[in-house]
Amino acid sequence: MKNKIINRFMVSCCCLLLIGGISAQSTGVQVLSPDKKVEVLFSISKTGEPGYQVRYSGKPLLAQSRLGLVRDDGDFSTAMSLNSTSPVQKIGDVYHMVHGKRKQNNYQANRRIIHLKNASGKPFDIIFQVSNDGLAFRYYNAGTTTTRQQVLREVTEYRFDAGARAWLQPMQVSKTGWEKTNPAYEEHYQQDIPVGTPSPTGVGWVYPALFRQNDTWLLITEAGLDSSYCASRLSSESAGGTYSVAFPDPREVIKNASLLPVSQLPFYSPWRVITLGGLNTIIESALGTDLAKPSVVTETSFVKPGKSSWSWIMSKDDSIVYSEQKRYVDFASRMKWQYCLVDADWDRKIGYDRIKELSEYAAGKNVGLLLWYNSAGDWNTVKYTPKNKLLTHADRVKEFTRLNELGIKGVKIDFFGGDGQSVIGYYLDILQDAAAHKLMVNFHGATLPRGWSRTYPNLVTTEAVRGFEMITFNQADADSAASHCAMLPFTRNAFDPMDFTPMNLYRIPTQVKRKTTSGFELALSVLFLSGIQHFAESPAGMEHVPDFVQTFLQELPDTWDDVKFLTGFPGKNVVLARKAGNRWYIAGINAEKENRNMQVDLTQFKKSKATLFTDSGDNQLFKQTSISLSNPKQTVAVLPAGGFVMVLE
């Protein structure tokens, strides 16, 4: 009896030590989500390696995975010891997005900070924040220095069970591709592959990276990236299902500038973010912006989301002449779209003086002009201009001031080709200077923005996707377009605006034959999120589109209040609902090669009627049907590579 009492006393003491965070080296420190479904357990191995495990609803998701950094002044991944842990702190953040999946966002999480020191006694913190839809952690490089410390390597791991599956986009090899402009995040996804499959390019996988462990989905990305760090990726080699954070290729830099993270102490790493749960959680979560830094742009009235006409996508370089751009301004005006994008070589083919004339003409029709720029520098060999106009702060002030005088509303900047710290700094410098001159920004040939649209709301969109332009170039991309598009709401477009340039409703005026239906293309106008949506349709093509669809596109909202996932599976099909005011817009696509009867339960929306736009069964492009929602459970017949849109009111 005496021994039993002593044993119970020892167990109670250990539990108190664990809760208080003063545990022994091998004892775990727990952080739970507010609903207690997500559990993170931090521990240090006998050799001083910090690590963590993740459980969801009591089931293991990530096995023991390493944590830490290696800096040029010390190793913070091994021979570490625990100083203390903070109490669990409840944190909340209510914020507004100018554009995105949801205007009003409410982030609630539990935070705990692990205070460590390395073998030399230098301090190092790991900060965990666990919410109901996932977890995030980052490193705090504590201390104070006047010299700059460089991060040589990050040891962060994500260790999956060998039976898990993955949906991943390969990272592109630096300095490959057209005019050596890679990486540009433009590969096709490898779908439903075993974890541990090596990247076919040999240089890793991009974010967001989607995984499935039994019946739980996980989406891994990063957020809170600033100019003190480089962008990262997942390692190419992932033996046994263990993925590591990897840094960019040494060539992904601005000449004579930094590749790896370097900063004076103290400084933070970006957040490592894991959204987890069902596919509804992946679609509806805002963790990618929840963990981003709050807006640094105090005046955002000039950021006006909307839709744009764009000649280049259908007519390519020959269309960048004054007469054709005027025709596209008229097209935008007729469709009640707010913008017209004038693409590459406008400075040589049209000129600044005539652009001013075009801008004034457009303004008279309530249309604003957006102008293309080459990111320039020695990192690409692209000949398109304007080039070398944005390289320094002084260059940008001069050019952006000139654009203000011309009445230009925004810029599209192309061909960055790198994720090194110096390139990340260049992106952010552009955003800051553009905001100061009230210009919106669209990055092309670019990195994933990683929540920057919250920090810089004038970043209205970014390509970083194998978009519709690739479909116009070759039949292979057109053949795989349906499955590719059905991947994007679950991955690339989960958190960040995406300039896919969707919605070709009639046909591509080349030898490439579009394999998706007109209904599929119309659905993309709702499925895909972009602060400015550049539509891939021409004035001539729109003449073949029935008036009721044109009216729909004239009235289509520019921003969304909320999103709901209804049904779907990555790469196969997806049905989403987006709210704008008192209306809900339901959009669905079927990426498979067979007809599909999509079951759509509309009960939660409590609406009485709907207008359904589907593919027509005859020679017409579309069919419009009015539906009474006395029975809110509807079945929509969808063609192979087909789609639909439904408006509830």
C-alpha positions in Angstrom: 0.0 0.0 0.0 2.8 2.4 0.9 4.6 1.7 -2.5 1.3 2.4 -4.3 1.0 5.8 -2.6 4.6 6.7 -3.4 4.1 5.7 -7.1 0.9 7.8 -7.4 2.8 10.7 -5.8 5.6 10.4 -8.4 3.1 10.2 -11.3 1.4 13.3 -10.0 4.7 15.2 -9.7 5.6 14.3 -13.3 2.2 15.5 -14.6 2.7 18.8 -12.8 6.1 19.2 -14.2 4.7 18.5 -17.7 1.9 21.1 -17.3 4.3 23.7 -15.9 6.8 23.1 -18.7 9.7 22.4 -16.4 10.0 18.8 -17.6 13.1 16.6 -18.0 14.8 16.5 -21.3 12.9 13.6 -22.7 9.5 14.6 -21.4 7.0 16.1 -23.8 5.4 19.6 -23.6 1.9 19.6 -24.9 -0.1 22.3 -26.8 -3.7 21.7 -27.6 -6.1 23.5 -29.9 -9.1 25.3 -28.3 -11.4 22.4 -29.2 -8.7 19.9 -28.0 -8.7 17.9 -31.3 -5.3 19.0 -32.5 -2.4 18.0 -30.1 1.2 19.0 -30.5 3.8 17.3 -28.3 7.2 18.9 -28.2 10.2 16.9 -26.8 14.0 16.8 -26.8 15.8 13.6 -27.5 18.6 12.2 -25.3 21.2 13.8 -27.7 19.5 17.1 -27.5 17.5 17.1 -30.8 14.3 19.1 -30.5 11.2 17.6 -32.2 7.5 17.4 -32.2 4.6 15.0 -32.9 1.0 15.8 -34.1 -2.2 14.0 -33.2 -5.7 14.7 -34.4 -8.8 13.5 -32.6 -6.6 11.1 -30.7 -5.0 9.6 -33.8 -1.3 10.1 -34.8 -0.7 12.3 -37.9 3.0 13.2 -37.8 5.5 11.0 -36.1 8.5 12.5 -34.2 9.9 15.1 -36.5 13.0 17.2 -36.0 13.1 20.9 -35.4 15.9 23.5 -35.4 18.3 25.7 -37.4 22.0 25.7 -38.1 23.5 29.3 -38.1 27.0 30.3 -38.9 27.5 31.1 -35.2 26.1 27.9 -33.8 24.1 24.7 -34.2 20.5 25.0 -32.8 19.4 21.5 -33.9 21.3 19.2 -31.6 22.9 19.3 -28.1 20.0 21.6 -27.1 18.7 21.9 -23.6 15.4 23.2 -22.2 15.5 26.4 -20.2 11.7 26.8 -19.7 8.3 26.8 -21.4 5.8 29.6 -21.2 2.2 29.0 -19.9 -0.4 28.4 -22.6 -1.7 31.7 -23.9 -5.0 32.2 -25.7 -4.5 34.5 -28.7 -7.0 36.0 -31.0 -6.8 38.1 -34.2 -9.8 39.6 -36.0 -8.8 41.1 -39.3 -10.2 42.3 -42.6 -9.0 41.2 -46.1 -9.5 43.6 -49.0 -9.7 40.6 -51.2 -9.6 36.8 -50.7 -11.8 33.9 -49.7 -13.3 35.8 -46.7 -13.5 39.5 -45.9 -13.7 39.1 -42.1 -11.5 36.6 -40.4 -11.3 35.5 -36.8 -8.2 33.5 -35.8 -8.2 31.8 -32.4 -5.3 29.7 -31.1 -3.3 28.5 -28.1 0.3 29.7 -28.0 3.2 28.2 -26.2 6.9 29.2 -26.4 9.7 26.7 -25.8 12.8 28.5 -24.5 16.0 26.5 -25.4 19.8 27.0 -25.4 22.4 25.3 -27.4 25.7 23.8 -26.3 27.3 27.2 -26.1 24.5 28.6 -24.0 23.0 30.7 -26.8 19.3 31.2 -26.5 16.8 29.9 -29.1 13.0 29.8 -29.0 10.4 27.7 -30.8 6.9 29.2 -30.8 3.9 27.0 -31.3 0.3 28.2 -32.1 -2.4 25.6 -32.4 -5.9 26.4 -33.7 -8.9 24.2 -34.4 -7.9 24.0 -38.1 -4.2 23.3 -37.7 -0.9 24.4 -36.2 2.0 26.7 -36.9 5.4 27.1 -35.5 8.4 29.3 -36.0 11.8 30.0 -34.7 12.8 33.0 -32.7 16.5 33.7 -33.0 17.0 35.4 -29.6 19.8 37.6 -28.4 21.2 40.9 -29.6 24.0 41.4 -32.1 25.4 44.2 -34.2 26.7 41.7 -36.8 24.5 39.8 -39.1 24.0 36.1 -38.5 23.3 33.7 -41.4 21.1 30.6 -41.3 22.9 27.9 -43.1 20.3 25.2 -42.9 16.9 24.5 -41.5 16.3 21.1 -39.9 12.4 21.2 -39.8 10.8 17.9 -40.7 7.3 16.5 -41.4 7.4 12.8 -40.9 4.4 10.9 -42.3 3.4 7.3 -42.0 4.6 5.2 -44.9 1.0 4.6 -46.1 0.2 8.3 -46.5 -0.5 9.8 -49.9 0.6 13.1 -51.5 -0.6 15.6 -54.1 2.5 17.7 -54.9 3.9 20.1 -57.5 7.6 19.7 -58.3 9.8 22.7 -57.9 11.4 23.8 -61.2 15.2 23.7 -61.7 16.7 27.2 -61.5 17.7 28.9 -64.8 15.9 26.4 -67.0 12.8 27.0 -69.2 12.1 29.7 -71.6 14.9 32.4 -71.4 16.1 30.8 -68.1 13.1 32.2 -66.2 12.5 29.2 -63.8 11.5 28.7 -61.1 8.0 30.0 -61.6 5.9 27.4 -59.8 4.4 26.2 -63.1 4.6 22.4 -63.1 1.8 19.9 -63.2 0.8 18.2 -59.9 1.9 14.7 -59.1 -1.5 13.3 -57.8 -2.1 10.6 -55.2 1.5 9.4 -55.0 3.0 7.5 -52.1 4.9 9.7 -49.6 8.6 9.3 -50.1 8.3 9.6 -53.9 11.3 11.7 -55.1 10.6 14.9 -56.9 11.0 14.3 -60.7 13.0 17.5 -61.0 15.4 16.6 -58.2 15.0 20.0 -56.5 12.0 19.5 -54.2 8.3 20.3 -54.0 6.6 23.6 -53.7 4.0 24.9 -51.2 1.2 24.4 -50.5 1.8 20.7 -50.3 -1.2 18.4 -49.8 -1.1 15.1 -48.0 -3.6 12.5 -46.8 -3.1 10.3 -43.7 -5.9 7.8 -43.5 -9.0 10.0 -43.5 -7.3 13.3 -42.5 -5.9 15.8 -44.9 -2.9 18.1 -44.2 -1.8 21.1 -46.2 1.7 22.4 -45.5 2.9 25.9 -46.4 4.7 28.9 -45.0 3.6 32.4 -44.0 5.0 35.5 -42.5 8.0 35.6 -44.9 9.8 38.9 -44.9 13.1 40.2 -46.3 15.2 38.6 -43.5 14.6 35.1 -44.8 14.5 33.2 -48.1 11.5 31.3 -49.4 11.7 27.6 -48.8 10.3 24.4 -50.2 10.1 20.7 -49.3 13.1 18.5 -50.0 13.2 16.3 -53.0 14.3 13.2 -51.1 11.8 12.1 -48.5 12.8 8.6 -47.6 10.2 6.8 -45.6 7.8 9.7 -45.8 10.0 12.3 -44.0 10.0 15.7 -45.7 12.4 18.4 -44.8 12.4 22.1 -45.3 14.9 23.0 -48.0 16.5 26.3 -49.2 16.7 27.7 -52.7 19.3 26.9 -55.4 22.4 29.1 -55.1 21.5 30.7 -58.5 18.2 32.0 -57.2 19.6 35.4 -56.2 20.2 38.9 -57.3 23.8 39.2 -58.4 26.2 39.8 -55.4 23.4 39.6 -53.0 22.3 37.1 -50.4 20.7 33.7 -50.9 20.3 32.4 -47.4 18.6 34.1 -44.4 20.8 36.7 -42.8 20.0 39.3 -40.2 21.0 40.9 -37.0 19.6 39.3 -33.9 16.9 39.1 -32.8 14.8 37.8 -35.8 12.0 35.4 -36.6 11.8 32.7 -39.2 8.6 32.4 -41.3 5.8 30.4 -39.8 5.7 26.7 -40.8 1.9 26.1 -41.3 0.0 22.8 -41.3 -3.8 23.0 -41.9 -5.4 19.7 -41.1 -8.8 18.0 -41.0 -11.3 17.2 -43.7 -11.3 18.7 -47.2 -13.8 21.2 -45.9 -11.1 22.5 -43.5 -8.6 22.8 -46.3 -10.9 24.8 -48.4 -12.4 27.0 -45.7 -9.3 27.6 -43.5 -7.6 31.0 -43.6 -4.4 29.9 -41.8 -2.2 31.1 -44.7 -3.3 34.7 -44.0 -4.0 34.2 -40.3 -0.2 33.7 -39.8 0.8 36.5 -42.2 1.8 39.8 -40.9 -1.0 42.5 -40.6 -1.3 45.1 -43.3 1.5 47.7 -43.4 -0.4 49.7 -46.0 -2.4 52.3 -44.0 -4.3 53.7 -47.0 -6.0 51.0 -49.1 -8.8 52.9 -50.9 -6.9 52.7 -54.2 -7.0 48.9 -54.0 -10.1 48.1 -56.0 -10.6 44.4 -56.8 -12.3 43.7 -60.1 -12.2 42.0 -63.5 -10.0 42.8 -66.5 -9.9 42.3 -70.3 -6.6 41.2 -71.7 -5.7 40.8 -75.4 -2.4 38.9 -75.1 -3.9 35.6 -73.8 -5.7 35.1 -77.1 -3.8 37.2 -79.6 -0.2 37.2 -78.1 2.4 39.8 -79.0 0.8 41.1 -82.2 -2.1 42.5 -80.2 0.0 45.1 -78.2 -0.9 48.0 -80.5 -3.0 51.0 -79.8 -6.0 50.1 -81.9 -6.3 46.6 -80.4 -5.9 47.9 -76.8 -8.6 50.5 -77.5 -10.9 47.6 -78.6 -10.2 45.8 -75.4 -10.9 48.9 -73.4 -14.3 49.0 -75.1 -14.8 45.3 -74.4 -14.1 45.8 -70.7 -16.5 48.8 -70.7 -19.3 46.8 -72.4 -18.8 43.9 -69.9 -18.7 46.4 -66.9 -15.2 45.2 -66.0 -13.0 47.7 -64.3 -9.6 47.1 -66.0 -7.8 46.4 -69.2 -4.3 44.9 -69.0 -1.7 46.1 -71.6 1.0 43.5 -71.9 4.7 43.4 -72.9 6.4 45.8 -75.2 3.8 48.5 -74.8 6.5 51.1 -74.3 7.9 50.3 -77.8 4.8 49.5 -79.7 2.5 52.1 -78.2 4.7 54.5 -76.2 4.2 56.5 -73.1 2.5 59.4 -74.9 -0.1 57.2 -76.5 -0.6 55.2 -73.3 -1.6 58.5 -71.7 -4.1 59.0 -74.5 -5.4 55.5 -74.1 -5.6 55.9 -70.3 -7.7 59.0 -70.7 -9.9 57.3 -73.2 -10.3 54.3 -70.8 -11.1 56.6 -67.8 -14.0 58.1 -69.8 -15.4 54.6 -70.0 -14.8 53.8 -66.3 -11.9 51.5 -67.2 -8.4 51.6 -65.6 -5.2 50.5 -67.3 -2.8 48.0 -66.0 0.7 47.9 -67.5 3.3 45.0 -67.9 6.9 45.3 -66.8 10.0 43.0 -67.0 11.5 42.5 -63.5 14.8 42.9 -65.4 18.2 42.5 -63.8 20.7 39.7 -64.7 18.4 36.9 -63.6 16.6 36.5 -66.9 17.5 37.0 -70.6 14.0 38.1 -71.6 14.0 40.9 -74.2 10.5 42.2 -73.6 10.3 45.8 -72.2 9.9 48.0 -70.2 13.0 46.6 -68.6 15.5 47.9 -66.0 12.9 50.4 -64.7 12.3 49.0 -61.3 15.7 47.8 -60.0 16.3 50.4 -57.3 14.1 52.5 -55.0 15.1 55.6 -57.0 14.1 53.8 -60.3 10.8 52.8 -58.9 10.0 56.2 -57.5 10.7 57.7 -60.9 8.7 55.2 -62.9 5.8 54.9 -60.5 5.5 58.7 -60.3 5.3 58.7 -64.1 2.6 56.1 -64.0 0.6 58.2 -61.6 0.7 61.0 -64.0 -0.5 58.7 -66.8 -3.5 57.6 -64.6 -2.3 53.9 -64.5 -4.0 51.8 -61.8 -1.5 48.9 -61.5 1.5 47.0 -62.8 2.1 43.4 -63.8 5.8 42.5 -63.2 7.2 39.3 -64.7 10.1 36.9 -64.7 11.6 36.9 -61.2 13.1 33.4 -61.3 14.3 33.0 -57.7 13.5 32.4 -54.0 16.7 33.6 -52.4 16.6 36.2 -49.7 17.7 39.0 -52.0 14.9 38.2 -54.5 12.3 38.1 -51.6 13.6 41.5 -50.6 13.1 42.8 -54.1 9.5 41.6 -54.2 8.7 43.4 -50.9 10.5 46.6 -51.9 8.3 46.7 -55.0 5.2 46.3 -53.0 6.1 49.0 -50.6 7.0 51.5 -53.3 3.9 50.6 -55.3 1.7 51.1 -52.3 3.3 54.5 -51.7 2.3 55.5 -55.2 -1.2 53.9 -55.0 -0.5 51.2 -57.5 -1.8 47.6 -57.4 0.6 44.8 -58.2 0.4 41.5 -60.1 3.5 39.3 -59.9 4.1 36.9 -62.8 6.8 34.3 -63.4 6.9 34.5 -59.6 7.1 32.8 -56.3 4.1 31.8 -54.2 3.1 34.9 -52.3 2.7 33.2 -48.9 0.1 35.5 -47.3 1.6 38.7 -48.7 -1.9 39.9 -49.8 -2.7 40.5 -46.2 0.5 42.4 -45.4 0.4 44.3 -48.7 -3.3 44.4 -49.9 -2.1 46.1 -53.1 -0.8 42.7 -54.1 -4.0 41.8 -55.9 -2.8 38.6 -57.6 0.2 36.4 -58.5 0.6 33.8 -61.1 2.8 31.0 -59.6 0.7 28.5 -61.4 0.6 26.6 -64.7 -2.1 28.9 -66.0 -4.3 29.2 -69.1 -1.5 30.6 -71.2 0.1 27.1 -71.2 -3.2 25.7 -72.5 -3.1 28.1 -75.4 0.5 26.9 -76.3 0.2 23.1 -76.5 -2.4 20.4 -76.7 -0.9 18.3 -73.8 -1.8 21.1 -71.4 -5.2 21.4 -72.8 -5.7 17.7 -72.5 -4.9 17.7 -68.8 -6.5 21.1 -67.9 -9.6 19.6 -66.2 -7.7 17.6 -63.7 -5.2 20.4 -63.1 -7.9 22.9 -62.4 -9.6 20.5 -60.0 -6.3 20.5 -58.0 -6.0 24.2 -57.5 -8.7 25.1 -55.0 -7.1 22.5 -52.6 -3.5 23.6 -53.1 -2.2 26.7 -54.9 -5.4 28.8 -54.5 -6.1 27.7 -50.9 -4.8 30.9 -49.3 -3.3 33.2 -51.9 -4.7 35.0 -54.9 -4.0 33.2 -58.2 -3.7 34.7 -61.6 -4.6 31.6 -63.6 -6.3 33.9 -66.2 -9.4 31.6 -66.5 -12.6 31.4 -68.5 -12.2 31.0 -72.2 -15.9 30.4 -73.1 -15.9 30.0 -76.9 -12.6 28.6 -78.2 -8.8 29.1 -78.5 -8.0 30.7 -81.9 -5.1 28.4 -82.6 -4.6 24.7 -83.4 -5.0 23.8 -79.8 -8.4 22.4 -79.0 -9.8 23.1 -75.6 -11.0 20.0 -73.9 -13.0 21.6 -71.1 -16.6 22.6 -71.7 -17.9 26.2 -71.7 -19.7 25.4 -68.4 -16.4 24.2 -66.9 -14.8 27.5 -68.0 -17.6 29.6 -66.6 -17.4 27.8 -63.2 -13.7 28.9 -62.9 -14.9 32.5 -62.7 -16.2 31.6 -59.2 -13.9 28.8 -58.2 -10.6 30.6 -58.6 -9.7 33.6 -56.4 -7.9 36.6 -57.7 -8.0 40.2 -56.5 -8.2 41.2 -60.2 -9.5 38.4 -62.4 -8.0 38.6 -65.9 -10.4 36.7 -68.2 -9.2 34.7 -71.2 -11.9 35.7 -73.6 -11.8 38.0 -76.6 -14.5 40.4 -77.8 -15.0 38.1 -80.8 -15.4 35.1 -78.6 -17.9 36.8 -76.3 -20.2 37.5 -79.3 -20.9 33.8 -79.3 -21.9 33.8 -75.6 -25.6 34.1 -74.8 -26.9 37.3 -73.3 -27.8 35.7 -70.0 -24.2 34.5 -69.4 -22.9 38.0 -70.4 -25.3 39.5 -67.8 -24.0 37.0 -65.2 -20.4 38.1 -65.9 -21.4 41.8 -65.8 -22.9 41.3 -62.3 -20.4 38.8 -61.0 -19.1 40.1 -57.6 -15.5 41.4 -57.3 -15.0 40.2 -53.7 -16.4 37.5 -51.5 -17.7 37.4 -47.9 -17.4 33.7 -47.2 -16.7 30.3 -48.7 -18.1 26.8 -48.1 -16.9 23.4 -49.4 -19.7 21.2 -50.6 -18.1 18.2 -52.2 -15.1 17.1 -54.2 -11.8 15.3 -54.4 -8.4 16.8 -55.5 -7.9 16.4 -59.2 -11.3 14.8 -59.8 -14.1 17.3 -59.0 -15.0 20.1 -56.7 -18.1 22.1 -55.7 -17.7 25.3 -53.7 -20.1 28.0 -52.5 -19.0 31.7 -52.3 -21.1 34.4 -50.6 -21.5 38.0 -51.8 -24.1 40.1 -50.0 -27.3 38.1 -49.8 -26.4 35.8 -52.6 -24.5 32.5 -52.7 -22.7 31.4 -55.9 -22.2 27.7 -56.3 -19.6 26.5 -58.8 -18.7 23.0 -59.7 -16.4 21.2 -62.1 -16.1 17.5 -63.1 -12.6 16.7 -64.2 -13.3 13.1 -64.9 -13.9 11.4 -68.3 -17.4 10.3 -67.5 -20.7 12.1 -66.9 -21.3 12.8 -63.2 -24.4 13.5 -61.3 -23.2 15.9 -58.6 -25.3 15.8 -55.4 -25.5 19.4 -54.0 -27.1 19.9 -50.6 -28.2 23.6 -50.3 -30.0 23.2 -47.0 -27.5 25.4 -45.0 -28.0 28.4 -47.3 -31.8 28.7 -46.6 -32.6 30.2 -50.0 -35.9 29.7 -52.0 -34.8 29.9 -55.6 -31.8 29.5 -57.8 -30.6 30.1 -61.3 -28.6 27.3 -62.8 -26.1 27.8 -65.7 -25.0 24.5 -67.3 -23.6 23.2 -70.6 -26.2 23.0 -73.3 -27.1 19.6 -74.7 -27.5 21.0 -78.3 -25.4 23.4 -80.4 -25.6 26.2 -77.9 -22.9 26.9 -75.3 -25.1 27.2 -72.3 -28.5 26.5 -70.8 -30.1 28.6 -68.1 -32.7 27.0 -65.7 -34.7 28.5 -62.9 -35.0 26.2 -59.9 -37.3 26.2 -56.9 -35.5 25.1 -53.8 -38.5 23.6 -52.0 -36.2 20.6 -52.1 -32.8 22.0 -51.2 -31.0 18.7 -52.2 -30.3 19.1 -55.9 -28.7 16.8 -58.4 -26.8 18.5 -61.2 -25.9 16.4 -64.3 -22.3 17.4 -65.4 -20.5 16.4 -68.5 -17.0 15.1 -68.6 -14.6 18.0 -68.2 -17.8 20.0 -67.6 -19.1 22.4 -65.0 -21.9 24.6 -63.7 -22.7 27.7 -61.8 -25.8 28.2 -59.6 -26.8 31.5 -58.1 -29.0 31.3 -54.9 -31.2 34.2 -53.8 
